[in-house]
Amino acid sequence: MGSGPARPVTPPHDGPGIELDRFELVIFRRPHARAEIPDEQAEQIQSAHLAHLAAMHDAGHMRVAGPFDEQPDEAMRGMCIYRTGSIERTRELAQSDPAVIAGRLAVDVMYWYCPRGQF
């Protein structure tokens, strides 16, 4: 699923020659200056957000997504793991989320590595 690199990537540190797969990690956070909106509008945005995540998964861009619970920082709302092969492409897709466009969520996008074949 996805169009990530077909070959292992170089570890992001000076360690033994471990073969790693590279993914793009998206962290959703609540912006500091998020405006209050009516519940009905918030529910519509949330529905559009969930539809966007489902579309990203169905298109093969994203492997998994989900919310956080009992996190120490309540501004951290959830995460996604994409496999587009490009942090720029992943940022573009994440920023096209209706909740991000509406200013309800902001995204941090970075690479995430794990041992080859584990995920």
Number of C-alpha atoms within 10 A of each C-alpha: 12 15 13 16 14 8 11 14 14 15 17 11 6 7 8 7 8 13 16 19 22 26 24 26 23 23 20 24 19 17 15 10 8 12 9 8 10 7 9 9 10 15 12 13 19 15 14 15 20 17 14 18 22 15 13 19 19 13 11 15 23 25 18 14 18 13 11 13 11 6 10 8 10 11 14 19 18 18 19 20 22 32 25 22 18 18 18 13 15 24 18 12 17 25 17 14 21 21 22 19 14 14 13 22 23 23 21 13 21 16 17 15 17 14 13 14 9 7 10
